[in-house]
Amino acid sequence: MGDIRPGIVLWSYLGLLLGTGACYYVYKRLSRKTKCKKAGFVEIPSDGSDNLEPHHIQKLIKLLENTKYCSVREQVLITLANSAAFSENQDLIRELNGITVIGQTLSDTSEEVKVKALNALNNLSMNTKNQEHIQVYIPGICSEVALSQLNSDLQLAGLRLLTNMSFVNDYHHTIAPIIPSLLYMLCTGNKKTQIQVLKVLVNLSANPSMTRDLLGVQVPSSLTSLFDSCMNVDVLLRALTFVANLNDSLKSQACLANIDLYSAESLFFLFFGDPEFSQRLATLMHHPDVEVKGQVARIMMCKDEAVRRRACSKGDQWVAPV
């Protein structure tokens, strides 16, 4: 509360800078948030009727860059995030240097401001040209995700942005250092966190050049507990897709199946050398969900061939995927 002047002073300042149109928009957002907090509701995004004019967006970016008020930064970021839902505004915000200004708020001392900044960048990242500007923030976002409180809004906002940024392969190796933390979150997080982590991991696993990075990571054996018929279907299906993608990459890159490349605590050994995991897959063939059974079949269809091909040679032993 210490950074908010009496309302009449603050809104007079906004009115002078933005004009009544944009000022009223931010006021509506702040009023709505206050009402939602009092009623215990989750804040509802505004609809298309609230789309701003280009000059409003330009003034909001300028305000975000210069204001010292945390509450104003938060509401401006919400406004820009909603504006970025419109494709034409995604280009406009970039051209007005908005991505850089928003990116600067990722170092804000307020966690709420950082969450809103990540949400705005998430919407902007739907534009491939914007991704070229956002990618410079990936290392910092990865650190924020890894170090923030488990299941927090900040962690989830960062994971959502990493999901969008990992749809294409261009930035996968920038995300790679966070893989051990992602797998830890997958084992310990709640359902929301697990689903968001798996979205990132599935995107990474679809890139053959990431196979070695993923399979070499040390993981707790508790990871196999995800592959259970009682597991939430959304989590289970994505976890199976993750394994199936890695399985496909190993089939196409036999050199990566060299057992000497991995430690006994690696993801490779857990997925492709653990009899318990193979048994869990066999049990899931009886799962009532058709998509789950389809992914299990995708993983297991080469099992017989793998057993026949498993071989040892001098100085080189490799194990084909299950």
N, C-alpha and C positions, 0 to 999 in steps of 0.2 A: 504493500500500500504506500510505501514511502516515496515512490517515484511518480505518483499521480497528483497533479495539482487539482484544485477545485475544478469541477466540471466546466464551469463557464469559461475559465481561462483556456483550458485545453481545447475545447471545441471552437472557441474563437480563433485560436491559432490554426487549427485544421481548416476552418472555413476560409481564412485569409489565403492559405497556401493552395488548397485544392479547389475552392469554389463550393457552392452548396451541393452540387450533384455528388461528387466523390466523398465529400465530408459526410453527407447523409448516409451514403452507402456504408462507410466505416462505422458510423454511429449505429446503424441498424445491426451490424455484426456484433458490436460490443453490447448493445441492449439485448440482443437475442441470446448471447452467451450468458449474461447475467440472469436472465429469466430461466434458461435451461439449467443453470447451476442450482437456482432456488427450487426448481421443480424436480430436480434429480434426473433430468433427461440428458441424452447425448445430443450434442449440437448437430443440427441438420444442415447440410450444405445448401446454399441458395440455388434457386433455379435460374434458367436462362434469361429471365426478365431482368436480372440484376447485372447483365453484361455491361461493362464500362466502355466509354469512348476512349480512343487512343490518347487524347490529351490528359484524361484522368489517370490512365495507367502511367504515363510519363511522370506526372506529379506524385503519384504514389511511390514510384521507384525513388524519386528525389527525396521524398519524406523518409522513406526507409533508410536511405543512406545517411541522413543528417539528424534524425531525431534521437534524443537521449532517453526517451521514455520507453521503457520495456513494454508497457501495455499497448502503446501505439505500434511498435514494431510487430507485436504479435498479431494485432488486428489487420495491419497492412499486409502481412504475409498471408493471412487467411483470404483476404480480398484478391491478392495476386494469384493465389493457388486456384481460386474459383474462376478467375479470368482465364487462367491457363487451360481450363477445360475446353475452351474454344480454340480450334486449330489456328485461326488467323491471329489470335493473341499470342500463341506460342512463338511465332516468328517475331511479332512486334516486341515482346518482352526481351527477346534476345537482341534485337537490333537496338533497343534502348539501353543496352548494357545491364539489363535486369538480372541476368543469371549471375553475373559477377557480384552485384550488390546483394542478391539473396545469398550467394555462397559465402559472403563475408559474415553473415549472421550465424553461420554454423559454429563460429567460435564465441558466440554470445554466452554470457554467464548464466542466462536463464534457460533451463531445460525446455520450458514451454515454447520459447522462441525458436530453439533448435528443432523441435518437433515440427513446428509450423513451417520452418525453412525447408526441412526435408520433404514435407508434403508438397510444398510449392515446386521444388525441384523434381519431385516424382511426377507431377502432372506435366511439367515442361519436358521431361525425358521421353515422353511419347513421340517427340519430334527428333528424328535422327540427327539433324543439324545441331540441335540443342545438346545432344549427347556428347558431341565433340567438345563442347564447352564445359559440360558437367563432369566429364571424366577426370579432370584435374583434381576434383574433390574426393574421388573414390578412396584413396589411401586414408584420408582423414575420416571418412564415413565408416570404413572398415574398422578403424581403431575405436570409433565411437560405439559401434555395434558390439564389438568384443568386450569393451570395458564397462558399458552401461549395465544397469541392473537387469537381471534376467526377467523377461516378460514385460518389461517397461514399455511405455508408449514410445520412448526415444529409440529403443532397440527395434521395435516393430516398424517404426517409420523408416529407419535406416535399412532394414531388410527389404521393405517394399521398394525402395529406390534401387537397391542392388539387384532386385528381381528384374526390374525394367532394364537396367544397364547390362544385365547378363543375357538378354534375349539374343543379342548378336555376340559373335566370338571376339570382337575387337578388344574388349576390356577384361577378358577372362583372367589373363595372367596378372592383371592389377588386383583382381579380387582374390587370387590364389592364396596369398598369405593368411587369409582369414579362415581357410578351410578347417583347420583343427578346432577353431572356436565354433564354427558352424556345427560341426559334428558333436561338440560338447553340448551346445544349445539343443540339438536334436534329441539328445539323451535325457536332458534335464528340464527342458522347457515345457510350457503348457501346450494345449492343442493349437492355439493361434500361432505361437512361436514355431512349433514343429512344422506346421503347414507352410509358413513363410520361409523357413530355412530350407525346406525340401524344394520349394519353387526355385530357389537359387541353385541348389545342388543338382536338380534335374537339368537346368539350363547348362551348368558347367559340364555335366556328364555327357551331354549330347555333343560336346566338342572333343574329338579324338585326341587332340593335342593336350588335353587336360587329364587324360587317363592316368598317367604316371603320377601326377601330383595328387590325385584323389586316392589312388590305391596305396600309395606309400605312407599315408597319414596313420599315425598310431591312434587307435580308438579303444574305448572300453568294451568289454564283451557284452555289456548290458544293451548295446545297440541292437542286438538280435531280438530283444523283447518287443521291438516295433512290429515284427513280423509274426503277429498273433491274430487269430480269428476274432478276438475280442477288441482289437484295436480299431479306433475310429476309421471308417472306410476312406475318408479323404486323406488321412495320414498314411494309411497302409498302401493305398494305390500309388501315391507319389513315391513312397519308399521303394516299392517294387519297380516302378519305372526307373528310378535311380540305379538300382542293381541291374536291370535289363539293359540300360544304356551302356554301363560299364562292361557288361557281358559281351555286347555287340562289338565294342571297341577292342576287347581282347581277342575276339575271333578274327578281326581284321588286322590286328597287329600282334602276331604271335610272339614277337620278340619281347613284348611287355609281360608275357606270361611266365617269364623266367623267375623261378621261385627265389633265386639268389638276390633278386632286386629288392626284396621286401623282408621286413622283420616279422617275427611271430605275432607281434601285437598290431600289425597293420590291417588296414581295411581289406587288403587283398586276401590275407589269411582268413579273416572273419567271414567274408562272403564266399570265397572259393576254396577254402581248405578246412572249414569247420563242419564236422558231421551233423552237429546240432542244427546249424542253419539249413543244411540240406533237408533235414527231417521237417523243419518248420515249413519249408517250401512245399514239401510233399503233402503236408496237412492242409495247406492253403488251397490245394487243388479242389478241396471240397467246400470252399467258401461259397456262400450263396450269391455273392456279387459276381456278375459275368465279367466285368472289366478286371477285377482282381484275378480271377482264374485265367483270363487271357494273358495278363502280364506274367503270372507264374509259368504258364505254358511257354511263353516267349523265352524265359530264363532256362527252363529245363529241357527244351526240345533238343539241345545239342549235348545233353548229358551223356548219352550212350556213346556218341562219337568222341567226346572228350576222354572218356575212360579208355577207349581203344587207342587214342593218340598219345595218352600220357606216357612219356618215355624219359629215360635218363641216359645221358651221354657224358663222356669224360669232360669234367669242368663245366658242364652246362646241363641243368635240369630245369624242365619247365612243366607247369601244371596248367592244363587247359581249364577254362571256366566250367562250373557245374552246369 
